[in-house]
């Protein structure tokens, strides 16, 4: 096979925001798939805040990307050669395939997707890891009840937007925290949140006091830092705090800021639980079926913020996550679909 695969490999551990010298741009011939493997032409790469954590050395929920290794990333594409009985040429698939143009992968590690339900890129967002993260985090840990108040930070992002919509589907009130008037309008007008707080121009604590007069029953945290503290100060009795991420802290060059209002958990008999998507691998079919049904019925909206430029644009596009430039799921288009 005469195809050439272009890739981004991790060249150094970033300090603060990743910079160009932290990446190595490489190319190599595309290899043939072995037994049980498929060759995938990658069409879209999903960009996640968690990718910043994967670059760091140290103990975490997943091993760090090694220096010299292709950067870890969820991607979606088309099978162009197959030695796997369950996948044929032309099938669309998603999975952890890395920041590259082609991937040879074990067919059992990929998900065959139905683009008749939603476009391929949606399987990197609402019908992919972010949507399933929202599904399990909110329903298994947050457990919102009818009429309860659910607050979610990063509400205009890929996970937060789904959290608020599921909360509404379950009969709860959804309050979003997002950055900027445009994002706040988006979560209310397009996603159906009951209210939104603009952390860039409003006092978050005052906003929570206004919109959560009886306190917060479920707080789904994607950002950490000061906003987490503000939410902890407004918890209702027996509240559930779901720790999904802390994007405000990922590029800090000093010590990570922990919550100073944690005693609110004691006072309110509340709980705070961290989790990751991979905790629920055995239940992914359940989430896929439910989320897919909601999307097909028009009850769950999805938005992908698609960046152009191909694989070359990866380093600059990744920074959009930490600059607040994207609304919905940030996706890099690698090739034509």
SULDA-V518034 format. One line per field, one symbol per residue. ss: DSSP state (@ for helix, = for strand, . for the rest). phi: phi as a letter, one per 40 degrees, with the letter a starting at -180 (. if undefined). psi: psi as a letter, one per 40 degrees, with the letter a starting at -180 (. if undefined). Layout:
ss->???
phi->???
psi->???
This chain:
ss->...=======.........@@@=======.......==========...@@@@@...............=...=========.........=====...=.=====@@@.==.......@@@@@....@@@@@@@@@@@@@@......=====...=@@@@@@@@@@@@...======..@@@@@@@@@@....====.....@@@@@@@@....======...@@@@@@@@..=========...................@@@@@...====..@@@@@@@@@@@@@@@@@@@@.......====...@@@@@@@@.@@@@....======....
phi->.ccbbcabbccaccbgccbdccbbcbaacccccccgbbbbccbbbcbbdcdcccccchcacacccccgcdccacababcbaabbccbbdhccbbicbgcacbbcbcdccbbcbbcccacdcccbbcbbdcccccdcccccbcfcbdgcbbbbcgcccccdccdcccdcccgccbbbbabhcccccccccccgccaabcccbbcccccccccbcbgccbbbbbbggccccccdcbcccgcbbbcbaaccbcbccbccccccccccccdbfbbbbcabdccbdcbddccccccccccccgcbcbbbcccchgdccddccdcdccbgccbgccbcccacc
psi->heihhhihihdihihahhideeihhiiiihiiiaheiihhhhdihhhidddddeeiiihaeiiihiheihhhihiiahheihfhdehiheihiiageigidihhihdeeihhiheddiidddeebdeaddddddddddddddfhiheihhhhifdeaddddddddddddeeiihhihihiddddddddddeeidiihhedeihdddddddegdeihdhhhhedaadddddddeeiihfihhhhdigdeedeheaihhihefdeddddefiihhiiideefdeedddddddddddddeeehiihhghiaeaddeddddddddeefdihahhhhhdii.
